[in-house]
Amino acid sequence: MSEIRESKLKQAIIVHHDEADGLTSAALTKLALESLGLDTRLVCLDKLYPEVVTHIESEERKVIACSDIGSGHIDWLSTNNRSRNIIVVLDHHDTVESTDPSIMNLNPELDGFSGEKEASSSTVAYLFARTVDDGLRRFGHLGLVGMMEIPGEAQGLNQLIVKDAEHESLVRRSGRDFMIEAEGMRMARARAATLLNVLGSVGYYRKGPEKAVNACTNGFETELVRFANELEEERKVANRKMLNEIRTKGLVQLKTVQWFHARDNYAGMSGKVVGSFCSYLRFQSLVNPMKYLVGMMNIPAEIPGWGKLPAPLVKVSGRAPNPLAGWIEKGKRPALSKILPEACSRAGGFGDGHSVAASGVFPLGGEEMVLREMDALAAA
């Protein structure tokens, strides 16, 4: 962290994702940078849009932190960094090494850890915060909440966070989960993650991410929990409607891909919700277990706290049902983190993600091309 301390910079922007891992990561990153004396502001994104990157990096020189976002686009971050900002990427998605000295790509995958099994972004952000200020161990429970997106018992680097949080008496084991006992967040870890998820994604256009990051450090007030519960009900209604439509009409079948288009079913919510729905849908019997599952939804041009993109886009999320995921892990089928971003790129968009879960965006009207390219790439 000597680069940041020696730079004498006073301003920082934290660009972060809009679900529990990204929100807890943002909170931890904010705590760390503020302890270094930096004034911070937040920009919450579902995807790392080039227009946002170009604008932020062209402003006065500062520290730019990318929490749970950015590792898939190290080249963009370097190319557009004309002000020579100090860029810190705290992420766990598939990535590449950076040769740019202005970029610190703190990704566990570069050190042999799996970003899908052994380290969440909140884990990376917690370890960063703890390194900056050892007193920030008192927020170790945020790492546990963020790592909820990785199923099963904590492995690898995630185990370090469990050990710290238990040592600081921030959590206690409760069956297969944990009860958070930190001030302002006395609830089951799974419940805390759900509240953050709905605030960030369903409440994306209603200052949900801002409220969620604040709750991470200052606690969940009664009114905020009520608001989150209302958002959760909105998502359930939209999910039920989508599921009924798929049960009635079925998924559209290609050679290697099965897909649906939610269109405006999730209007007013961020593109993250279609990915969450795909994660649920992949376990259902109506899904072919050996085909890539793809969901799409329309998203508006507005980016809260930043401005508007040139035009509305389509969000695409891909998931691999468990049998297919096993083949991907053995190298017998291509990773979603390879084929989905490539398909989006050919349609004028971009994407990133993990081997069995990825997402992207592309201009409205490019649906057929993305699906055709994904199907071809998956069959190659």
C-alpha positions in Angstrom: 0.0 0.0 0.0 3.1 2.2 0.0 2.2 3.4 -3.5 -1.0 4.9 -2.3 0.5 6.4 0.8 3.5 8.0 -1.1 1.3 9.3 -3.9 -0.2 12.0 -1.5 -3.5 11.6 -3.4 -6.6 12.6 -1.5 -9.5 11.4 -3.7 -10.7 7.9 -4.5 -13.5 6.3 -6.5 -14.7 2.8 -5.7 -16.4 1.1 -8.6 -18.2 -2.0 -7.4 -20.7 -4.7 -8.2 -24.3 -4.7 -7.0 -24.8 -7.9 -5.1 -23.7 -9.0 -1.6 -20.1 -9.8 -2.5 -19.7 -6.5 -4.3 -21.4 -4.5 -1.7 -19.5 -5.9 1.3 -16.3 -5.6 -0.8 -17.1 -1.9 -1.5 -17.7 -1.3 2.2 -14.4 -2.9 3.2 -12.5 -1.1 0.4 -14.1 2.2 1.6 -13.0 1.6 5.1 -9.5 0.8 4.0 -9.1 3.8 1.7 -10.6 6.2 4.3 -8.1 4.9 6.9 -5.4 6.0 4.4 -6.9 9.5 4.5 -8.7 9.4 1.2 -12.1 10.9 0.5 -14.2 8.3 -1.3 -17.2 8.1 -3.5 -19.0 5.1 -4.9 -20.2 4.1 -8.3 -22.2 0.8 -8.5 -22.2 -1.1 -11.8 -23.6 -4.4 -13.0 -20.9 -4.4 -15.7 -17.7 -2.4 -16.1 -18.9 -0.2 -19.0 -16.1 1.2 -21.2 -17.9 4.7 -21.2 -17.8 4.8 -17.4 -14.1 3.6 -17.3 -13.1 6.2 -19.8 -14.8 9.0 -18.0 -13.6 8.2 -14.5 -10.0 7.6 -15.7 -9.9 10.9 -17.6 -10.7 13.0 -14.5 -8.1 14.4 -12.1 -5.6 11.8 -10.9 -6.9 9.7 -8.0 -7.1 6.2 -6.6 -9.6 4.0 -8.4 -10.6 0.8 -6.7 -12.6 -1.9 -8.5 -14.3 -4.2 -6.0 -15.8 -7.4 -7.3 -15.5 -6.0 -10.9 -12.7 -5.3 -13.2 -10.5 -8.4 -13.4 -11.9 -9.4 -16.7 -11.0 -6.1 -18.3 -7.4 -5.3 -17.1 -6.6 -4.2 -20.7 -9.3 -1.6 -20.7 -8.3 -0.2 -17.3 -4.7 0.2 -18.5 -5.4 1.6 -22.0 -7.8 4.3 -20.8 -5.7 5.4 -17.8 -4.4 8.6 -19.3 -4.3 10.4 -16.0 -2.1 7.6 -14.6 -4.5 7.0 -11.7 -3.5 4.3 -9.2 -5.9 1.5 -9.9 -6.5 -1.3 -7.3 -8.5 -4.3 -8.5 -10.0 -6.4 -5.7 -11.7 -9.2 -7.5 -12.0 -13.0 -8.0 -13.2 -13.4 -11.5 -11.1 -14.9 -14.3 -8.3 -12.5 -15.1 -4.8 -12.0 -16.6 -1.6 -10.6 -15.2 -1.0 -6.9 -15.5 2.3 -5.4 -16.7 1.1 -1.9 -16.0 2.8 -0.5 -12.9 -0.2 1.7 -12.2 -2.5 -1.3 -11.8 -2.5 -3.6 -8.7 -4.5 -6.6 -9.8 -5.1 -8.3 -6.4 -6.8 -11.4 -7.6 -6.3 -14.8 -5.9 -6.4 -16.6 -9.2 -3.0 -15.2 -10.0 -1.6 -17.0 -6.9 -3.1 -20.4 -7.6 -6.4 -20.0 -5.7 -9.8 -20.6 -7.3 -12.0 -17.6 -7.5 -15.0 -19.9 -7.8 -14.2 -22.0 -4.7 -11.6 -20.5 -2.5 -11.9 -16.7 -2.5 -14.7 -14.2 -2.9 -14.1 -10.6 -3.6 -15.1 -9.7 -0.1 -12.3 -12.0 1.1 -9.8 -10.1 -1.1 -11.2 -6.8 0.1 -11.0 -7.9 3.8 -7.4 -9.0 3.5 -6.6 -5.7 1.8 -8.4 -3.7 4.5 -6.7 -5.7 7.3 -3.3 -5.1 5.7 -4.0 -1.3 5.5 -5.3 -1.1 9.1 -5.2 -4.1 11.5 -8.1 -2.5 13.4 -10.4 -3.3 10.5 -10.5 -6.9 11.6 -13.6 -5.8 13.4 -15.4 -5.9 10.1 -14.4 -9.5 9.3 -18.1 -10.6 9.3 -18.5 -8.7 6.1 -16.2 -11.1 4.4 -18.3 -14.0 5.5 -21.5 -12.4 4.2 -19.9 -11.7 0.8 -18.5 -15.2 0.4 -22.1 -16.6 0.6 -22.0 -16.6 -3.2 -19.5 -19.5 -3.0 -21.4 -22.6 -2.0 -20.3 -25.2 0.6 -17.8 -25.0 3.4 -15.2 -22.3 3.3 -12.0 -23.3 1.5 -8.7 -21.7 0.7 -8.4 -18.0 1.6 -12.1 -18.0 2.7 -11.0 -20.1 5.7 -8.8 -17.2 6.9 -11.8 -14.9 7.1 -13.8 -17.5 9.1 -10.9 -17.8 11.5 -10.6 -14.1 12.0 -14.3 -13.5 12.4 -14.6 -16.2 15.0 -11.5 -14.9 16.9 -13.0 -11.4 17.0 -16.4 -12.9 18.3 -18.2 -11.4 15.3 -19.9 -14.6 14.3 -20.8 -18.0 15.9 -21.6 -21.2 14.1 -25.2 -22.1 13.8 -25.8 -25.5 12.1 -24.3 -25.2 8.7 -24.2 -21.5 8.7 -23.2 -18.6 10.9 -25.0 -16.1 13.1 -23.6 -12.6 12.7 -23.2 -11.0 16.1 -21.6 -7.7 15.1 -23.3 -4.5 16.2 -26.1 -3.6 13.8 -26.1 -6.9 12.0 -27.3 -9.5 14.5 -28.9 -12.0 12.1 -28.2 -15.2 10.2 -25.5 -14.7 7.6 -27.8 -16.0 4.8 -30.4 -13.4 5.8 -27.8 -10.6 5.7 -26.7 -11.7 2.3 -30.3 -11.7 1.0 -31.0 -8.2 2.3 -27.8 -6.9 0.6 -28.6 -8.7 -2.6 -32.1 -7.3 -3.0 -31.0 -3.8 -2.0 -28.2 -3.8 -4.5 -30.0 -5.4 -7.5 -33.7 -5.0 -7.1 -33.2 -1.5 -5.5 -30.5 -0.5 -7.9 -32.4 2.5 -9.3 -33.7 3.5 -5.8 -30.4 4.1 -4.1 -30.3 0.5 -2.9 -26.6 0.0 -3.3 -25.8 3.2 -1.4 -28.0 2.2 1.5 -26.6 -1.3 1.5 -22.9 -0.2 1.7 -23.9 2.1 4.6 -25.7 -0.8 6.4 -22.5 -2.9 6.1 -20.6 -0.5 8.4 -23.4 1.2 10.4 -26.0 -1.5 10.7 -29.4 -2.4 9.4 -32.0 0.0 10.6 -35.6 -1.1 10.9 -36.8 1.0 8.0 -34.1 -0.3 5.8 -35.0 -3.9 6.5 -38.7 -3.1 5.7 -37.6 -1.5 2.4 -35.5 -4.6 1.6 -38.4 -6.9 2.4 -40.6 -5.0 -0.1 -37.9 -5.3 -2.7 -37.6 -9.0 -2.0 -41.3 -9.5 -2.6 -41.0 -7.6 -5.9 -38.3 -10.0 -7.0 -40.4 -13.0 -6.0 -43.4 -11.8 -8.0 -41.2 -11.2 -11.1 -39.5 -14.6 -10.7 -42.8 -16.4 -10.4 -44.0 -14.7 -13.5 -40.9 -15.7 -15.4 -40.9 -19.3 -14.2 -44.6 -19.7 -15.2 -43.8 -18.4 -18.6 -40.9 -20.8 -19.1 -43.0 -23.7 -17.8 -45.7 -22.8 -20.3 -43.6 -22.1 -23.4 -40.4 -23.9 -22.5 -36.8 -22.8 -23.1 -35.7 -22.2 -26.6 -33.4 -25.0 -27.6 -30.3 -24.7 -29.8 -27.6 -27.4 -30.3 -25.6 -26.5 -27.1 -27.5 -23.7 -25.6 -31.0 -23.3 -24.0 -32.3 -19.8 -23.5 -35.1 -17.4 -22.5 -35.6 -13.6 -22.8 -37.2 -11.9 -19.8 -37.4 -8.6 -21.9 -39.1 -6.1 -19.4 -40.2 -8.6 -16.8 -37.6 -7.2 -14.4 -38.1 -3.5 -15.3 -36.7 -1.2 -12.6 -34.1 -3.7 -11.4 -30.5 -4.2 -12.4 -29.3 -6.8 -14.9 -28.0 -8.9 -12.0 -31.5 -10.3 -11.3 -31.6 -12.3 -14.5 -28.3 -14.0 -13.5 -29.7 -14.8 -10.0 -32.8 -16.3 -11.7 -30.6 -18.4 -14.0 -28.7 -19.7 -10.9 -32.0 -20.9 -9.5 -33.4 -22.2 -12.8 -30.3 -24.4 -13.5 -31.4 -26.8 -10.8 -35.0 -27.3 -12.2 -36.0 -30.4 -14.1 -37.1 -28.4 -17.1 -33.5 -27.6 -17.8 -31.3 -29.8 -20.0 -28.4 -30.6 -17.7 -25.9 -30.8 -20.6 -26.7 -27.5 -22.3 -25.5 -24.0 -21.4 -28.4 -22.1 -19.8 -28.7 -18.5 -21.0 -31.0 -15.7 -19.8 -31.5 -12.2 -21.2 -33.2 -9.0 -20.1 -33.5 -5.5 -21.4 -31.6 -2.9 -19.3 -32.0 0.9 -19.5 -29.1 3.3 -20.3 -29.2 5.0 -16.8 -26.2 4.4 -14.4 -27.2 5.8 -11.0 -24.5 8.2 -9.7 -22.8 8.5 -13.1 -25.1 9.3 -15.9 -26.5 7.7 -19.1 -24.9 5.3 -21.6 -25.4 6.0 -25.3 -28.3 3.6 -25.7 -30.2 0.8 -23.9 -28.6 -2.6 -23.8 -29.4 -6.3 -23.3 -27.9 -8.1 -20.3 -27.1 -11.8 -20.9 -26.2 -14.3 -18.2 -25.0 -17.8 -18.6 -24.9 -20.7 -16.1 -23.8 -24.3 -16.4 -26.0 -26.9 -14.9 -24.1 -29.2 -12.6 -23.4 -32.1 -15.0 -22.2 -29.7 -17.7 -20.1 -27.8 -15.0 -18.3 -31.1 -14.3 -17.4 -31.4 -18.0 -16.2 -27.8 -18.1 -14.0 -28.3 -15.0 -12.4 -31.4 -16.7 -11.7 -29.4 -19.9 -14.2 -31.4 -22.0 -16.4 -28.4 -22.7 -15.4 -24.7 -23.1 -15.8 -22.3 -20.2 -18.6 -19.8 -20.1 -16.0 -17.1 -19.3 -14.5 -17.8 -22.7 -17.5 -18.3 -25.0 -20.0 -15.7 -23.6 -17.6 -12.7 -23.6 -16.5 -13.7 -27.1 -20.1 -13.9 -28.4 -20.9 -10.6 -26.8 -17.8 -9.0 -28.4 -18.8 -10.2 -31.9 -22.2 -8.4 -31.3 -20.6 -5.1 -30.2 -20.7 -5.8 -26.5 -18.5 -7.4 -23.8 -18.6 -9.9 -21.0 -16.6 -11.6 -18.2 -17.1 -14.1 -15.4 -16.2 -17.6 -14.2 -15.9 -20.9 -16.0 -19.4 -22.0 -15.0 -21.1 -18.6 -14.6 -20.6 -15.5 -16.8 -22.4 -12.5 -18.0 -22.2 -9.7 -20.5 -24.0 -6.9 -22.3 -24.6 -6.0 -26.0 -26.6 -3.5 -28.0 -30.4 -4.1 -28.3 -31.1 -6.2 -31.4 -28.0 -8.4 -31.2 -29.8 -11.3 -29.4 -29.8 -13.7 -32.4 -26.1 -13.1 -33.1 -25.0 -13.6 -29.5 -27.0 -16.9 -29.3 -25.7 -18.1 -32.7 -22.1 -17.3 -31.8 -22.3 -18.9 -28.3 -23.9 -22.0 -29.8 -21.1 -22.3 -32.4 -18.3 -21.6 -29.9 -19.6 -24.1 -27.5 -19.8 -26.8 -30.2 -16.3 -26.1 -31.5 
